[in-house]
Structures are given as structure tokens and as C-alpha cells.
Amino acid sequence: MAKIGVCLSGCGVNDGSEIHESVITALTLDRAGAEIIYTAPDVVQTKVVNHLTGDEMNEIRNVLVESARIARGEITDLAQLTSDDMDALLFPGGFGAALNLCDFALKGADCYIHPEVKRIIQEMLAAQKPLGFICIAPALFARAVKNADMTAKITIGNDRATADQIEKLGSQHEICSVDDCIVDEENKIVSTPAYMLAGNISEAASGIEKLVHQIMKWV
Amino acid sequence: MAKIGVCLSGCGVNDGSEIHESVITALTLDRAGAEIIYTAPDVVQTKVVNHLTGDEMNEIRNVLVESARIARGEITDLAQLTSDDMDALLFPGGFGAALNLCDFALKGADCYIHPEVKRIIQEMLAAQKPLGFICIAPALFARAVKNADMTAKITIGNDRATADQIEKLGSQHEICSVDDCIVDEENKIVSTPAYMLAGNISEAASGIEKLVHQIMKWV
């Protein structure tokens, strides 16, 4: 049974993991026969957003604790996992990926990346194990390999300004439709736009399902 | 295009809506061509649970605000909706359904029910519009029709103690497997056990998909 990591970044599109993307990823993995290893870094969220009003809330929440909501409690601190623990690793999107796992949403190509996120991506690459990135999460990949001697193909859909920042980090951006994914066979990297482009949950699901099936083909 | 209400109770299995059940419900509705009307009551959660440790947290969260995470912000206060606004109404499970929408998890058959939840269920019944209840949510139905002159068939799976409390409220409990649902054709009520029995997300999905398809057949 393939063990597939799913790295979350909180619970909610505006300050954490995009919930639909995370659950569709889990459902597709489970139906494909994979064992899911939920993980997240043990770090305070950059902010807490009231998803009803869009306003920032005067609260402090922890990424690992809130991610545990999506994982139904079965989640491991990313610091306790290595590439030996999984056959592939996926990153759903949501602002959490670009606020908590890195701060690409605030700084673009000048962003910081959480050290455990950088470490696990680099370990997976070194072990030649597949990586999947959904929505804005490809920015994590680009930042993690910023100074590495590789040019991987990734997508965040078709937003030119965001793609420019990705390319500034040294990755190659390819335009992709919502129901498709970009496959980098050489580096075993797959990415899909999901809610970067999706107008509804079915559209998001169409690309995520392709991404997961590509991951399962590799492992 | 059928308008289907999805009434949430927070965001997380231990103090709100079960996230997988809610997203699978939304995905199946969207793929079936329905327009989803997310709603929740504007009320403080009974408690806030740390989903990593299971401990209660010293925090105050609002059911409508947290439910908005699952709804990506597109959610309406239940007090602002009537049965005219939707063709059917579904209730995902999670402890929120039995802690925030009613307190069946604490009081069993002696439970309170949120007045707006009771009102909308009774309105839907009066309008002969279908209702769907997932996981522990059938307790809401039983409580809402406690003193009504009707005996509907519902299921929460096979837990005898829980079923006894449902029957004490005057509803008829039927044992149901995780991949199936109980259909009450006369009253247009459908229910499925989901995570009352499911060992994984695919099992939960199998029953929820049947439930949603039954709802779409009726509308």
C-alpha cells in the first residue's frame, strides 16, 4: 500500500489549506488504495481570517492544530517525518500554503519558506520520490529549489503576475487549464491550478483527480 | 437548476461539521448539477476542541463564521432562509450537528434544538420538500418532529444506544450499512451513517453519494 503524504497549512481557504482541495485529494488517494499520511508544520498561523466577512480576526491559531480538523486528528508534525516515511508528498493549496508554509502571498519571489517544508521537499527530490502541488502550492516548490541546479515545469494556472514570480525563483511556468495538470516526468513533479482557476468544486476536482492519478502511476 | 441547502454546524468533526462529509456532499451535489445554498445558524459553538489532542480549548468560536470556511465565504445565516429558497435541504454530520444545532450528544432524547433548525425542518416538511441527514444529523430530524403526528424511517447506522434515543423521540430507526442509505419515500427523508460507521473517507463517500442521488431524484 503506497504511503502518500498530504501536507496541510491550516483549515480554510483564506488563512489555511483550501478545504475542498484537501478533501478531494484525500478522497481520490483513498479510492486509489493509498494510505494517507497527513502532516503540517507546528507553527502559528500568519493570520486568522473571518471567512464570513473576510476581515482579519484578533486570534492566534496553530497550523498543525487547525490542520488536524481536516485530518480528523490523525496528523503528524512535519518535523517528525522524513522522505523514508512516504512514497510521495502532496501539497493542497489555499492561502495557508502561501502564508504559513511560505510567505509567497506577501513577498512573491523574495519569500521565506518554513525550514521543515524546504527540508522535506529537498529530501523527496533527493530520493526521487514524486511531489504534487495544487493551486498556489507550486510556489513552495519553486522556493524550495530556488538555488538548486534544476528547472522543473510547474503551473499555477494562467495568472501572469504570479507566474512571473515563480519564474523569478528559477522554475519554468506552463499555462494549464483547470481540468488538467502539468507533468514534469523527469523530476516527477505534477501540479494543477484547482481554485486558482476553478469556478466551482467540480472544476477543482477534475484537475486534482488527474494529479493524484499521476502520482499513483509513479509510486 | 435545483437549489439544495447544506446546513453546516461549524468546521471540524469534534465541535462542528464533519469536513469530509460536508465536502463530499458539496462535490456530489455540484456534479449532479445542483446549486448549493450553504447555511448555518449564527450562534456560538457549544465548545471548541483541539483536534490534535482532543482537549477542549479555552476559545469562543461562532458556528456561522467557522462554517464559512467550508463554504469558502458563500454562506447565509439560517435565520434569513425559508423553504422557498431551496428545493431540498441536507445536514452533514459531525459533533456540531449534535452539539450546536441541537445538544443530542449531551442530552439524548431530552435534547434542545436550535429554533431556526427546527423551523426550517418543519417548513421543508410542510412544503413536501426532501430532507437528507448524514451521520448523527438524523437526531435533528427526530427532535424537530418530536411532537408531530408522523413516524419517519431514519438511520444513524447500527449503534443501539443512539438508536434507542432516536426512537424515544418518536422516529423509527433502521439499521443501515455504511455504503447505503435509508429512504423514507412517503416523507421524502433520506439518511446515511457515514462516519457513524465509516473506517475511511471512501466508505463515508459511498453512502453520501447514494443519499445525494436520492435527493436529486426527488427534486
HADDOCK unambig.tbl for C-alpha pairs under 7 A between the chains (distance, minus, plus):
assign (segid A and resid 12 and name CA) (segid B and resid 69 and name CA) 4.82 0.50 0.50
assign (segid A and resid 12 and name CA) (segid B and resid 70 and name CA) 6.83 0.50 0.50
assign (segid A and resid 13 and name CA) (segid B and resid 69 and name CA) 6.79 0.50 0.50
assign (segid A and resid 13 and name CA) (segid B and resid 72 and name CA) 6.55 0.50 0.50
assign (segid A and resid 19 and name CA) (segid B and resid 70 and name CA) 6.25 0.50 0.50
assign (segid A and resid 20 and name CA) (segid B and resid 23 and name CA) 5.98 0.50 0.50
assign (segid A and resid 23 and name CA) (segid B and resid 20 and name CA) 5.99 0.50 0.50
assign (segid A and resid 23 and name CA) (segid B and resid 23 and name CA) 6.77 0.50 0.50
assign (segid A and resid 27 and name CA) (segid B and resid 201 and name CA) 5.96 0.50 0.50
assign (segid A and resid 27 and name CA) (segid B and resid 202 and name CA) 6.11 0.50 0.50
assign (segid A and resid 30 and name CA) (segid B and resid 201 and name CA) 6.91 0.50 0.50
assign (segid A and resid 30 and name CA) (segid B and resid 202 and name CA) 6.24 0.50 0.50
assign (segid A and resid 31 and name CA) (segid B and resid 202 and name CA) 5.97 0.50 0.50
assign (segid A and resid 50 and name CA) (segid B and resid 65 and name CA) 6.31 0.50 0.50
assign (segid A and resid 51 and name CA) (segid B and resid 65 and name CA) 6.21 0.50 0.50
assign (segid A and resid 51 and name CA) (segid B and resid 68 and name CA) 5.24 0.50 0.50
assign (segid A and resid 51 and name CA) (segid B and resid 69 and name CA) 5.53 0.50 0.50
assign (segid A and resid 51 and name CA) (segid B and resid 72 and name CA) 6.78 0.50 0.50
assign (segid A and resid 51 and name CA) (segid B and resid 73 and name CA) 5.08 0.50 0.50
assign (segid A and resid 52 and name CA) (segid B and resid 65 and name CA) 5.34 0.50 0.50
assign (segid A and resid 52 and name CA) (segid B and resid 68 and name CA) 5.36 0.50 0.50
assign (segid A and resid 52 and name CA) (segid B and resid 73 and name CA) 4.94 0.50 0.50
assign (segid A and resid 65 and name CA) (segid B and resid 50 and name CA) 6.31 0.50 0.50
assign (segid A and resid 65 and name CA) (segid B and resid 51 and name CA) 6.21 0.50 0.50
assign (segid A and resid 65 and name CA) (segid B and resid 52 and name CA) 5.33 0.50 0.50
assign (segid A and resid 68 and name CA) (segid B and resid 51 and name CA) 5.23 0.50 0.50
assign (segid A and resid 68 and name CA) (segid B and resid 52 and name CA) 5.34 0.50 0.50
assign (segid A and resid 69 and name CA) (segid B and resid 12 and name CA) 4.82 0.50 0.50
assign (segid A and resid 69 and name CA) (segid B and resid 13 and name CA) 6.79 0.50 0.50
assign (segid A and resid 69 and name CA) (segid B and resid 51 and name CA) 5.52 0.50 0.50
assign (segid A and resid 70 and name CA) (segid B and resid 12 and name CA) 6.84 0.50 0.50
assign (segid A and resid 70 and name CA) (segid B and resid 19 and name CA) 6.26 0.50 0.50
assign (segid A and resid 72 and name CA) (segid B and resid 13 and name CA) 6.57 0.50 0.50
assign (segid A and resid 72 and name CA) (segid B and resid 51 and name CA) 6.78 0.50 0.50
assign (segid A and resid 73 and name CA) (segid B and resid 51 and name CA) 5.08 0.50 0.50
assign (segid A and resid 73 and name CA) (segid B and resid 52 and name CA) 4.94 0.50 0.50
assign (segid A and resid 201 and name CA) (segid B and resid 27 and name CA) 5.95 0.50 0.50
assign (segid A and resid 201 and name CA) (segid B and resid 30 and name CA) 6.91 0.50 0.50
assign (segid A and resid 202 and name CA) (segid B and resid 27 and name CA) 6.10 0.50 0.50
assign (segid A and resid 202 and name CA) (segid B and resid 30 and name CA) 6.23 0.50 0.50
assign (segid A and resid 202 and name CA) (segid B and resid 31 and name CA) 5.98 0.50 0.50
